[in-house]
Amino acid sequence: MNAEMKPAKRQGKCRMTRRDFLLTSGTTTATVMVLVNGGTALAQEIPAVIATYPRKFITKLSDLKVDEPLDFDYPDEGFYAESMIVKLGVEAGGGIGRRRDVIAFNSWCTHQGGPLAGTYKADTKSLGMCPFHLSTFDLTRHGILISGQAYESLPQVLLELAGDDVFAVGIFGLIFGRSKNLLS
């Protein structure tokens, strides 16, 4: 073979494979993150944010009748604060009382804020269908979506029982239309 037909040598050929590059860059990034954060993980330096909710009397446990919802406002009197409490007659997630069948939920759909007040179905222990997009929620399973367009469970109002008195003490989930549940 003459000199004219030999392929030219590649100048500056990369000597690092993709695998070596990813391993090296990942190790470097992790090392820099530890050094920048003073040798501790950043998550350990950020304190947890805990919302303090008002404790609000709702009703007497003895006044609740099976499958008869009662409306109330919680955690404040603001927009989308409307909630409902109901004695289901069957055990439910987060339920209180002897049979753990008393639960409460915010009454607005998590999809686009459709009103759910007055849509309780005793036969299925559900709330909905939302008039906007037909979302329906299972109240026995922490307000999880049964059907429809919503992608989040209903915000569950956390209840506390003191003797025969039922109090709302917090909310599990974010109320529709708010960046935080408490307006104040």
C-alpha positions in Angstrom: 0.0 0.0 0.0 1.5 3.4 -0.9 1.4 6.4 1.4 -1.4 8.0 -0.5 -3.9 5.2 0.3 -3.3 4.9 4.0 -5.9 6.5 6.2 -4.6 9.5 8.1 -4.2 9.2 11.9 -6.9 11.0 13.8 -5.4 13.8 15.8 -6.8 14.5 19.3 -8.7 11.3 19.6 -10.8 11.3 22.8 -9.5 8.8 25.3 -12.5 8.8 27.6 -15.6 6.7 27.0 -19.1 7.9 27.7 -19.3 5.6 30.7 -16.1 7.1 32.2 -17.3 10.6 31.5 -20.6 10.1 33.4 -18.9 8.4 36.3 -16.3 11.1 36.6 -18.8 14.0 36.3 -21.2 12.4 38.8 -18.4 11.9 41.3 -17.2 15.4 40.8 -20.7 16.9 41.3 -21.3 14.9 44.5 -17.9 16.0 45.9 -18.6 19.7 45.1 -22.1 19.5 46.7 -20.7 18.1 49.9 -17.9 20.7 50.0 -20.3 23.6 49.2 -22.7 22.6 52.0 -20.0 22.4 54.6 -19.9 18.6 54.6 -23.6 18.1 55.4 -26.5 17.4 53.2 -28.5 20.5 52.3 -31.8 18.8 53.3 -30.6 18.6 56.9 -30.2 22.3 57.1 -33.7 23.2 56.1 -36.3 23.1 59.0 -39.6 21.4 58.3 -42.5 23.8 57.8 -45.5 22.8 59.9 -48.8 24.6 59.6 -50.6 25.3 62.9 -54.3 24.9 62.4 -57.0 26.3 64.7 -58.9 23.7 66.8 -62.5 24.3 65.9 -65.6 22.7 67.4 -67.8 21.1 64.7 -70.6 19.1 66.4 -71.5 16.5 69.0 -70.8 13.0 67.9 -74.2 11.9 69.3 -75.9 14.4 67.0 -74.5 12.8 63.8 -76.8 10.5 61.9 -75.6 7.8 59.5 -75.4 9.2 55.9 -76.5 12.7 56.8 -73.7 15.1 56.0 -73.3 18.4 58.0 -71.6 21.4 56.3 -69.0 23.6 58.1 -66.2 26.0 57.3 -62.6 25.0 58.1 -59.7 26.0 58.5 -61.1 29.6 58.2 -64.1 31.4 56.7 -62.3 32.1 53.5 -62.9 31.1 49.9 -63.0 27.3 49.3 -63.1 26.6 53.1 -66.4 24.8 52.9 -66.2 21.3 54.3 -68.6 18.5 55.3 -68.6 15.9 58.1 -70.5 12.6 57.8 -71.0 9.4 59.8 -70.7 6.7 57.1 -71.8 3.7 59.1 -68.7 1.8 57.9 -65.0 2.2 58.9 -63.1 4.8 56.9 -59.5 5.9 56.7 -58.9 8.7 59.2 -62.3 8.0 60.8 -63.0 8.8 64.5 -65.6 7.4 66.9 -66.2 3.9 68.2 -66.6 2.5 64.7 -64.1 4.9 63.1 -66.8 5.9 60.7 -66.9 9.7 61.2 -64.9 11.6 58.6 -64.7 15.1 57.1 -63.5 16.5 53.8 -63.2 19.8 52.0 -66.2 20.2 49.6 -64.4 21.4 46.5 -63.1 19.3 43.7 -59.3 19.2 43.4 -59.4 19.4 39.6 -60.9 22.8 38.9 -62.7 23.7 42.1 -66.1 22.4 41.2 -68.6 22.5 44.1 -69.2 19.1 45.7 -71.6 20.1 48.5 -74.8 18.2 48.3 -73.3 15.4 46.1 -72.8 12.8 48.9 -74.0 9.3 47.8 -74.9 7.0 50.8 -74.9 3.8 48.7 -71.3 4.2 47.5 -70.0 6.3 50.4 -68.7 8.8 47.8 -68.7 12.5 47.1 -69.3 13.7 43.6 -69.9 13.8 40.7 -68.3 17.2 40.2 -70.5 19.3 37.9 -67.4 20.4 35.9 -65.8 17.1 34.9 -67.6 14.3 36.8 -64.9 13.5 39.3 -66.0 11.3 42.2 -64.2 10.5 45.4 -64.2 7.5 47.8 -64.7 8.8 51.3 -63.9 5.4 52.9 -60.3 5.6 51.5 -59.1 9.1 52.4 -61.0 10.8 49.6 -59.2 9.0 46.8 -60.4 9.6 43.2 -62.8 6.9 41.9 -63.3 8.5 38.4 -63.1 11.7 36.6 -60.5 14.3 35.7 -59.1 15.1 39.2 -55.6 13.8 39.9 -55.5 14.4 43.7 -57.5 13.1 46.6 -59.9 15.4 48.4 -58.3 17.3 51.3 -59.3 15.4 54.4 -60.2 17.4 57.5 -58.4 15.8 60.5 -60.8 15.3 63.4 -60.3 14.9 67.1 -62.8 13.5 69.6 -63.0 14.9 73.1 -65.8 13.1 75.0 -68.8 13.7 72.7 -67.4 16.8 71.1 -65.9 16.6 67.6 -63.2 19.1 66.7 -61.4 19.9 63.4 -57.7 20.1 64.0 -56.0 20.1 60.6 -56.1 19.3 56.9 -54.4 16.5 55.0 -54.0 17.8 51.5 -54.1 21.2 49.8 -57.4 23.0 49.4 -58.2 23.9 45.7 -57.2 27.4 44.7 -54.8 28.1 47.5 -51.0 28.0 47.8 -51.5 27.2 51.5 -54.5 26.2 53.5 -54.6 29.0 56.0 -55.3 32.5 54.5 -54.0 34.5 57.4 
